[in-house]
């Protein structure tokens, strides 16, 4: 299965949930917001969101500021 994360192609060999993305891109889970095909997915739904061939994932780092 082929997916794209932040414009970088990845090939996955088994069904994968969105919850695996932080590990794949080596970033801490609590510092990310994720969108699949331009739709933000709430963190509590990451484990239930199974990726499909051709999905485009955008990973955004959370920045605090004021």
PDB file of N, CA, C and O in Angstrom:
ATOM      1  N   UNK A   1       0.849  -1.163   0.000  1.00  0.00           N
ATOM      2  CA  UNK A   1       0.000   0.000   0.000  1.00  0.00           C
ATOM      3  C   UNK A   1       0.903   1.237   0.000  1.00  0.00           C
ATOM      4  O   UNK A   1       1.881   1.299   0.745  1.00  0.00           O
ATOM      5  N   UNK A   2       0.573   2.198  -0.823  1.00  0.00           N
ATOM      6  CA  UNK A   2       1.341   3.430  -0.933  1.00  0.00           C
ATOM      7  C   UNK A   2       0.555   4.589  -0.347  1.00  0.00           C
ATOM      8  O   UNK A   2      -0.618   4.786  -0.664  1.00  0.00           O
ATOM      9  N   UNK A   3       1.216   5.355   0.514  1.00  0.00           N
ATOM     10  CA  UNK A   3       0.630   6.558   1.082  1.00  0.00           C
ATOM     11  C   UNK A   3       1.644   7.687   0.922  1.00  0.00           C
ATOM     12  O   UNK A   3       2.803   7.453   0.578  1.00  0.00           O
ATOM     13  N   UNK A   4       1.198   8.900   1.174  1.00  0.00           N
ATOM     14  CA  UNK A   4       2.076  10.060   1.145  1.00  0.00           C
ATOM     15  C   UNK A   4       1.925  10.795   2.470  1.00  0.00           C
ATOM     16  O   UNK A   4       0.811  11.068   2.917  1.00  0.00           O
ATOM     17  N   UNK A   5       3.055  11.112   3.092  1.00  0.00           N
ATOM     18  CA  UNK A   5       3.046  11.889   4.327  1.00  0.00           C
ATOM     19  C   UNK A   5       3.859  13.148   4.064  1.00  0.00           C
ATOM     20  O   UNK A   5       5.056  13.074   3.785  1.00  0.00           O
ATOM     21  N   UNK A   6       3.209  14.299   4.152  1.00  0.00           N
ATOM     22  CA  UNK A   6       3.870  15.578   3.890  1.00  0.00           C
ATOM     23  C   UNK A   6       4.673  15.546   2.591  1.00  0.00           C
ATOM     24  O   UNK A   6       5.838  15.942   2.552  1.00  0.00           O
ATOM     25  N   UNK A   7       4.026  15.066   1.536  1.00  0.00           N
ATOM     26  CA  UNK A   7       4.599  15.022   0.185  1.00  0.00           C
ATOM     27  C   UNK A   7       5.740  14.021   0.011  1.00  0.00           C
ATOM     28  O   UNK A   7       6.422  14.045  -1.014  1.00  0.00           O
ATOM     29  N   UNK A   8       5.959  13.148   0.986  1.00  0.00           N
ATOM     30  CA  UNK A   8       6.971  12.101   0.871  1.00  0.00           C
ATOM     31  C   UNK A   8       6.265  10.756   0.734  1.00  0.00           C
ATOM     32  O   UNK A   8       5.440  10.417   1.582  1.00  0.00           O
ATOM     33  N   UNK A   9       6.564   9.980  -0.307  1.00  0.00           N
ATOM     34  CA  UNK A   9       5.904   8.683  -0.487  1.00  0.00           C
ATOM     35  C   UNK A   9       6.447   7.628   0.482  1.00  0.00           C
ATOM     36  O   UNK A   9       7.642   7.586   0.774  1.00  0.00           O
ATOM     37  N   UNK A  10       5.541   6.780   0.970  1.00  0.00           N
ATOM     38  CA  UNK A  10       5.883   5.655   1.842  1.00  0.00           C
ATOM     39  C   UNK A  10       5.145   4.431   1.335  1.00  0.00           C
ATOM     40  O   UNK A  10       4.031   4.538   0.822  1.00  0.00           O
ATOM     41  N   UNK A  11       5.762   3.269   1.479  1.00  0.00           N
ATOM     42  CA  UNK A  11       5.113   2.005   1.156  1.00  0.00           C
ATOM     43  C   UNK A  11       4.936   1.228   2.447  1.00  0.00           C
ATOM     44  O   UNK A  11       5.895   1.005   3.186  1.00  0.00           O
ATOM     45  N   UNK A  12       3.702   0.817   2.713  1.00  0.00           N
ATOM     46  CA  UNK A  12       3.380   0.035   3.903  1.00  0.00           C
ATOM     47  C   UNK A  12       3.067  -1.387   3.474  1.00  0.00           C
ATOM     48  O   UNK A  12       2.401  -1.599   2.461  1.00  0.00           O
ATOM     49  N   UNK A  13       3.545  -2.365   4.241  1.00  0.00           N
ATOM     50  CA  UNK A  13       3.361  -3.761   3.859  1.00  0.00           C
ATOM     51  C   UNK A  13       2.185  -4.428   4.554  1.00  0.00           C
ATOM     52  O   UNK A  13       1.826  -5.557   4.218  1.00  0.00           O
ATOM     53  N   UNK A  14       1.584  -3.746   5.516  1.00  0.00           N
ATOM     54  CA  UNK A  14       0.440  -4.317   6.226  1.00  0.00           C
ATOM     55  C   UNK A  14      -0.542  -3.211   6.568  1.00  0.00           C
ATOM     56  O   UNK A  14      -0.174  -2.036   6.553  1.00  0.00           O
ATOM     57  N   UNK A  15      -1.789  -3.563   6.878  1.00  0.00           N
ATOM     58  CA  UNK A  15      -2.755  -2.527   7.269  1.00  0.00           C
ATOM     59  C   UNK A  15      -2.205  -1.709   8.442  1.00  0.00           C
ATOM     60  O   UNK A  15      -1.669  -2.252   9.408  1.00  0.00           O
ATOM     61  N   UNK A  16      -2.353  -0.407   8.328  1.00  0.00           N
ATOM     62  CA  UNK A  16      -1.777   0.497   9.312  1.00  0.00           C
ATOM     63  C   UNK A  16      -2.800   1.556   9.685  1.00  0.00           C
ATOM     64  O   UNK A  16      -3.517   2.075   8.830  1.00  0.00           O
ATOM     65  N   UNK A  17      -2.858   1.869  10.976  1.00  0.00           N
ATOM     66  CA  UNK A  17      -3.748   2.938  11.417  1.00  0.00           C
ATOM     67  C   UNK A  17      -2.980   4.249  11.476  1.00  0.00           C
ATOM     68  O   UNK A  17      -1.749   4.271  11.456  1.00  0.00           O
ATOM     69  N   UNK A  18      -3.714   5.311  11.548  1.00  0.00           N
ATOM     70  CA  UNK A  18      -3.120   6.641  11.629  1.00  0.00           C
ATOM     71  C   UNK A  18      -2.253   6.780  12.877  1.00  0.00           C
ATOM     72  O   UNK A  18      -1.333   7.598  12.910  1.00  0.00           O
ATOM     73  N   UNK A  19      -2.541   5.998  13.881  1.00  0.00           N
ATOM     74  CA  UNK A  19      -1.791   6.025  15.136  1.00  0.00           C
ATOM     75  C   UNK A  19      -0.308   5.692  14.932  1.00  0.00           C
ATOM     76  O   UNK A  19       0.515   6.045  15.777  1.00  0.00           O
ATOM     77  N   UNK A  20       0.047   5.025  13.837  1.00  0.00           N
ATOM     78  CA  UNK A  20       1.442   4.648  13.566  1.00  0.00           C
ATOM     79  C   UNK A  20       2.246   5.768  12.910  1.00  0.00           C
ATOM     80  O   UNK A  20       3.472   5.680  12.842  1.00  0.00           O
ATOM     81  N   UNK A  21       1.588   6.808  12.431  1.00  0.00           N
ATOM     82  CA  UNK A  21       2.282   7.857  11.687  1.00  0.00           C
ATOM     83  C   UNK A  21       3.375   8.552  12.503  1.00  0.00           C
ATOM     84  O   UNK A  21       4.465   8.763  11.971  1.00  0.00           O
ATOM     85  N   UNK A  22       3.142   8.916  13.762  1.00  0.00           N
ATOM     86  CA  UNK A  22       4.235   9.563  14.509  1.00  0.00           C
ATOM     87  C   UNK A  22       5.523   8.726  14.536  1.00  0.00           C
ATOM     88  O   UNK A  22       6.621   9.270  14.419  1.00  0.00           O
ATOM     89  N   UNK A  23       5.385   7.428  14.687  1.00  0.00           N
ATOM     90  CA  UNK A  23       6.566   6.563  14.695  1.00  0.00           C
ATOM     91  C   UNK A  23       7.213   6.522  13.310  1.00  0.00           C
ATOM     92  O   UNK A  23       8.439   6.550  13.200  1.00  0.00           O
ATOM     93  N   UNK A  24       6.411   6.457  12.268  1.00  0.00           N
ATOM     94  CA  UNK A  24       6.937   6.396  10.900  1.00  0.00           C
ATOM     95  C   UNK A  24       7.765   7.640  10.582  1.00  0.00           C
ATOM     96  O   UNK A  24       8.808   7.541   9.935  1.00  0.00           O
ATOM     97  N   UNK A  25       7.310   8.803  11.029  1.00  0.00           N
ATOM     98  CA  UNK A  25       8.023  10.045  10.714  1.00  0.00           C
ATOM     99  C   UNK A  25       8.905  10.525  11.869  1.00  0.00           C
ATOM    100  O   UNK A  25       9.461  11.621  11.820  1.00  0.00           O
ATOM    101  N   UNK A  26       9.025   9.701  12.898  1.00  0.00           N
ATOM    102  CA  UNK A  26       9.924   9.967  14.031  1.00  0.00           C
ATOM    103  C   UNK A  26       9.650  11.295  14.737  1.00  0.00           C
ATOM    104  O   UNK A  26      10.566  12.071  15.010  1.00  0.00           O
ATOM    105  N   UNK A  27       8.377  11.538  15.025  1.00  0.00           N
ATOM    106  CA  UNK A  27       7.988  12.707  15.795  1.00  0.00           C
ATOM    107  C   UNK A  27       7.076  12.276  16.941  1.00  0.00           C
ATOM    108  O   UNK A  27       6.323  11.313  16.796  1.00  0.00           O
ATOM    109  N   UNK A  28       7.132  12.971  18.075  1.00  0.00           N
ATOM    110  CA  UNK A  28       6.281  12.590  19.205  1.00  0.00           C
ATOM    111  C   UNK A  28       4.800  12.827  18.911  1.00  0.00           C
ATOM    112  O   UNK A  28       4.415  13.848  18.341  1.00  0.00           O
ATOM    113  N   UNK A  29       3.995  11.867  19.311  1.00  0.00           N
ATOM    114  CA  UNK A  29       2.558  11.904  19.069  1.00  0.00           C
ATOM    115  C   UNK A  29       1.906  13.167  19.624  1.00  0.00           C
ATOM    116  O   UNK A  29       1.043  13.762  18.979  1.00  0.00           O
ATOM    117  N   UNK A  30       2.320  13.567  20.814  1.00  0.00           N
ATOM    118  CA  UNK A  30       1.664  14.711  21.455  1.00  0.00           C
ATOM    119  C   UNK A  30       2.023  16.044  20.817  1.00  0.00           C
ATOM    120  O   UNK A  30       1.466  17.073  21.198  1.00  0.00           O
ATOM    121  N   UNK A  31       2.936  16.049  19.861  1.00  0.00           N
ATOM    122  CA  UNK A  31       3.331  17.288  19.187  1.00  0.00           C
ATOM    123  C   UNK A  31       2.725  17.405  17.794  1.00  0.00           C
ATOM    124  O   UNK A  31       3.081  18.316  17.047  1.00  0.00           O
ATOM    125  N   UNK A  32       1.806  16.492  17.426  1.00  0.00           N
ATOM    126  CA  UNK A  32       1.289  16.459  16.058  1.00  0.00           C
ATOM    127  C   UNK A  32      -0.220  16.630  15.981  1.00  0.00           C
ATOM    128  O   UNK A  32      -0.966  16.260  16.888  1.00  0.00           O
ATOM    129  N   UNK A  33      -0.631  17.196  14.875  1.00  0.00           N
ATOM    130  CA  UNK A  33      -2.020  17.134  14.416  1.00  0.00           C
ATOM    131  C   UNK A  33      -1.945  16.452  13.053  1.00  0.00           C
ATOM    132  O   UNK A  33      -1.039  16.730  12.268  1.00  0.00           O
ATOM    133  N   UNK A  34      -2.900  15.556  12.770  1.00  0.00           N
ATOM    134  CA  UNK A  34      -2.868  14.801  11.517  1.00  0.00           C
ATOM    135  C   UNK A  34      -4.153  14.991  10.719  1.00  0.00           C
ATOM    136  O   UNK A  34      -5.250  15.064  11.274  1.00  0.00           O
ATOM    137  N   UNK A  35      -3.986  15.068   9.409  1.00  0.00           N
ATOM    138  CA  UNK A  35      -5.119  15.135   8.487  1.00  0.00           C
ATOM    139  C   UNK A  35      -4.943  14.045   7.440  1.00  0.00           C
ATOM    140  O   UNK A  35      -3.834  13.803   6.963  1.00  0.00           O
ATOM    141  N   UNK A  36      -6.035  13.397   7.089  1.00  0.00           N
ATOM    142  CA  UNK A  36      -6.040  12.391   6.021  1.00  0.00           C
ATOM    143  C   UNK A  36      -6.887  12.947   4.892  1.00  0.00           C
ATOM    144  O   UNK A  36      -8.064  13.258   5.076  1.00  0.00           O
ATOM    145  N   UNK A  37      -6.278  13.069   3.727  1.00  0.00           N
ATOM    146  CA  UNK A  37      -6.978  13.594   2.553  1.00  0.00           C
ATOM    147  C   UNK A  37      -7.667  14.922   2.870  1.00  0.00           C
ATOM    148  O   UNK A  37      -8.822  15.146   2.507  1.00  0.00           O
ATOM    149  N   UNK A  38      -6.930  15.789   3.554  1.00  0.00           N
ATOM    150  CA  UNK A  38      -7.332  17.150   3.898  1.00  0.00           C
ATOM    151  C   UNK A  38      -8.424  17.235   4.954  1.00  0.00           C
ATOM    152  O   UNK A  38      -9.047  18.286   5.105  1.00  0.00           O
ATOM    153  N   UNK A  39      -8.672  16.150   5.691  1.00  0.00           N
ATOM    154  CA  UNK A  39      -9.645  16.168   6.784  1.00  0.00           C
ATOM    155  C   UNK A  39      -8.920  15.878   8.097  1.00  0.00           C
ATOM    156  O   UNK A  39      -8.338  14.807   8.268  1.00  0.00           O
ATOM    157  N   UNK A  40      -8.960  16.837   9.021  1.00  0.00           N
ATOM    158  CA  UNK A  40      -8.324  16.653  10.322  1.00  0.00           C
ATOM    159  C   UNK A  40      -8.980  15.480  11.037  1.00  0.00           C
ATOM    160  O   UNK A  40     -10.204  15.350  11.041  1.00  0.00           O
ATOM    161  N   UNK A  41      -8.162  14.632  11.638  1.00  0.00           N
ATOM    162  CA  UNK A  41      -8.656  13.494  12.420  1.00  0.00           C
ATOM    163  C   UNK A  41      -8.268  13.742  13.874  1.00  0.00           C
ATOM    164  O   UNK A  41      -7.092  13.931  14.186  1.00  0.00           O
ATOM    165  N   UNK A  42      -9.263  13.741  14.764  1.00  0.00           N
ATOM    166  CA  UNK A  42      -8.999  13.948  16.185  1.00  0.00           C
ATOM    167  C   UNK A  42      -8.147  12.814  16.724  1.00  0.00           C
ATOM    168  O   UNK A  42      -8.327  11.657  16.344  1.00  0.00           O
ATOM    169  N   UNK A  43      -7.229  13.144  17.601  1.00  0.00           N
ATOM    170  CA  UNK A  43      -6.264  12.177  18.132  1.00  0.00           C
ATOM    171  C   UNK A  43      -6.954  10.920  18.690  1.00  0.00           C
ATOM    172  O   UNK A  43      -6.429   9.819  18.529  1.00  0.00           O
ATOM    173  N   UNK A  44      -8.092  11.061  19.328  1.00  0.00           N
ATOM    174  CA  UNK A  44      -8.768   9.881  19.899  1.00  0.00           C
ATOM    175  C   UNK A  44      -9.272   8.925  18.815  1.00  0.00           C
ATOM    176  O   UNK A  44      -9.648   7.794  19.121  1.00  0.00           O
ATOM    177  N   UNK A  45      -9.284   9.360  17.565  1.00  0.00           N
ATOM    178  CA  UNK A  45      -9.716   8.498  16.452  1.00  0.00           C
ATOM    179  C   UNK A  45      -8.564   7.942  15.627  1.00  0.00           C
ATOM    180  O   UNK A  45      -8.797   7.194  14.677  1.00  0.00           O
ATOM    181  N   UNK A  46      -7.332   8.289  15.965  1.00  0.00           N
ATOM    182  CA  UNK A  46      -6.190   7.823  15.169  1.00  0.00           C
ATOM    183  C   UNK A  46      -6.113   6.305  15.108  1.00  0.00           C
ATOM    184  O   UNK A  46      -5.880   5.750  14.033  1.00  0.00           O
ATOM    185  N   UNK A  47      -6.300   5.618  16.228  1.00  0.00           N
ATOM    186  CA  UNK A  47      -6.182   4.151  16.253  1.00  0.00           C
ATOM    187  C   UNK A  47      -7.292   3.485  15.439  1.00  0.00           C
ATOM    188  O   UNK A  47      -7.109   2.376  14.936  1.00  0.00           O
ATOM    189  N   UNK A  48      -8.437   4.150  15.308  1.00  0.00           N
ATOM    190  CA  UNK A  48      -9.576   3.596  14.566  1.00  0.00           C
ATOM    191  C   UNK A  48      -9.537   3.937  13.081  1.00  0.00           C
ATOM    192  O   UNK A  48     -10.317   3.394  12.300  1.00  0.00           O
ATOM    193  N   UNK A  49      -8.633   4.835  12.685  1.00  0.00           N
ATOM    194  CA  UNK A  49      -8.573   5.286  11.294  1.00  0.00           C
ATOM    195  C   UNK A  49      -7.532   4.457  10.543  1.00  0.00           C
ATOM    196  O   UNK A  49      -6.329   4.690  10.665  1.00  0.00           O
ATOM    197  N   UNK A  50      -8.015   3.485   9.764  1.00  0.00           N
ATOM    198  CA  UNK A  50      -7.130   2.607   8.999  1.00  0.00           C
ATOM    199  C   UNK A  50      -6.832   3.281   7.661  1.00  0.00           C
ATOM    200  O   UNK A  50      -7.738   3.714   6.949  1.00  0.00           O
ATOM    201  N   UNK A  51      -5.554   3.358   7.342  1.00  0.00           N
ATOM    202  CA  UNK A  51      -5.134   4.017   6.113  1.00  0.00           C
ATOM    203  C   UNK A  51      -5.440   3.154   4.892  1.00  0.00           C
ATOM    204  O   UNK A  51      -5.419   1.925   4.957  1.00  0.00           O
ATOM    205  N   UNK A  52      -5.724   3.824   3.785  1.00  0.00           N
ATOM    206  CA  UNK A  52      -6.042   3.162   2.525  1.00  0.00           C
ATOM    207  C   UNK A  52      -4.987   3.528   1.491  1.00  0.00           C
ATOM    208  O   UNK A  52      -4.337   4.570   1.591  1.00  0.00           O
ATOM    209  N   UNK A  53      -4.824   2.669   0.504  1.00  0.00           N
ATOM    210  CA  UNK A  53      -3.879   2.924  -0.578  1.00  0.00           C
ATOM    211  C   UNK A  53      -4.181   4.279  -1.213  1.00  0.00           C
ATOM    212  O   UNK A  53      -5.325   4.569  -1.562  1.00  0.00           O
ATOM    213  N   UNK A  54      -3.156   5.096  -1.359  1.00  0.00           N
ATOM    214  CA  UNK A  54      -3.314   6.396  -1.992  1.00  0.00           C
ATOM    215  C   UNK A  54      -3.633   7.530  -1.042  1.00  0.00           C
ATOM    216  O   UNK A  54      -3.731   8.677  -1.476  1.00  0.00           O
ATOM    217  N   UNK A  55      -3.801   7.244   0.257  1.00  0.00           N
ATOM    218  CA  UNK A  55      -4.106   8.311   1.215  1.00  0.00           C
ATOM    219  C   UNK A  55      -2.970   9.320   1.281  1.00  0.00           C
ATOM    220  O   UNK A  55      -1.794   8.975   1.163  1.00  0.00           O
ATOM    221  N   UNK A  56      -3.352  10.563   1.470  1.00  0.00           N
ATOM    222  CA  UNK A  56      -2.401  11.660   1.673  1.00  0.00           C
ATOM    223  C   UNK A  56      -2.554  12.138   3.103  1.00  0.00           C
ATOM    224  O   UNK A  56      -3.631  12.571   3.513  1.00  0.00           O
ATOM    225  N   UNK A  57      -1.473  12.056   3.858  1.00  0.00           N
ATOM    226  CA  UNK A  57      -1.491  12.462   5.255  1.00  0.00           C
ATOM    227  C   UNK A  57      -0.663  13.731   5.392  1.00  0.00           C
ATOM    228  O   UNK A  57       0.455  13.823   4.886  1.00  0.00           O
ATOM    229  N   UNK A  58      -1.239  14.711   6.091  1.00  0.00           N
ATOM    230  CA  UNK A  58      -0.508  15.926   6.435  1.00  0.00           C
ATOM    231  C   UNK A  58      -0.280  15.887   7.934  1.00  0.00           C
ATOM    232  O   UNK A  58      -1.225  15.732   8.708  1.00  0.00           O
ATOM    233  N   UNK A  59       0.967  16.027   8.343  1.00  0.00           N
ATOM    234  CA  UNK A  59       1.335  16.048   9.757  1.00  0.00           C
ATOM    235  C   UNK A  59       1.792  17.461  10.100  1.00  0.00           C
ATOM    236  O   UNK A  59       2.725  17.993   9.498  1.00  0.00           O
ATOM    237  N   UNK A  60       1.121  18.052  11.069  1.00  0.00           N
ATOM    238  CA  UNK A  60       1.426  19.406  11.494  1.00  0.00           C
ATOM    239  C   UNK A  60       1.974  19.371  12.907  1.00  0.00           C
ATOM    240  O   UNK A  60       1.408  18.710  13.777  1.00  0.00           O
ATOM    241  N   UNK A  61       3.063  20.072  13.141  1.00  0.00           N
ATOM    242  CA  UNK A  61       3.568  20.172  14.500  1.00  0.00           C
ATOM    243  C   UNK A  61       2.806  21.265  15.224  1.00  0.00           C
ATOM    244  O   UNK A  61       2.492  22.314  14.662  1.00  0.00           O
ATOM    245  N   UNK A  62       2.520  20.989  16.485  1.00  0.00           N
ATOM    246  CA  UNK A  62       1.774  21.920  17.312  1.00  0.00           C
ATOM    247  C   UNK A  62       2.760  22.926  17.896  1.00  0.00           C
ATOM    248  O   UNK A  62       3.778  22.555  18.480  1.00  0.00           O
ATOM    249  N   UNK A  63       2.439  24.194  17.730  1.00  0.00           N
ATOM    250  CA  UNK A  63       3.315  25.258  18.215  1.00  0.00           C
ATOM    251  C   UNK A  63       2.510  26.146  19.161  1.00  0.00           C
ATOM    252  O   UNK A  63       1.432  26.626  18.811  1.00  0.00           O
ATOM    253  N   UNK A  64       3.037  26.354  20.343  1.00  0.00           N
ATOM    254  CA  UNK A  64       2.406  27.255  21.304  1.00  0.00           C
ATOM    255  C   UNK A  64       2.954  28.653  21.102  1.00  0.00           C
ATOM    256  O   UNK A  64       4.118  28.833  20.746  1.00  0.00           O
ATOM    257  N   UNK A  65       2.124  29.612  21.327  1.00  0.00           N
ATOM    258  CA  UNK A  65       2.591  30.978  21.165  1.00  0.00           C
ATOM    259  C   UNK A  65       1.539  31.957  21.641  1.00  0.00           C
ATOM    260  O   UNK A  65       0.492  31.580  22.168  1.00  0.00           O
ATOM    261  N   UNK A  66       1.837  33.174  21.447  1.00  0.00           N
ATOM    262  CA  UNK A  66       0.878  34.146  21.922  1.00  0.00           C
ATOM    263  C   UNK A  66       1.081  35.483  21.292  1.00  0.00           C
ATOM    264  O   UNK A  66       0.344  36.423  21.590  1.00  0.00           O
TER     265      UNK A  66
END
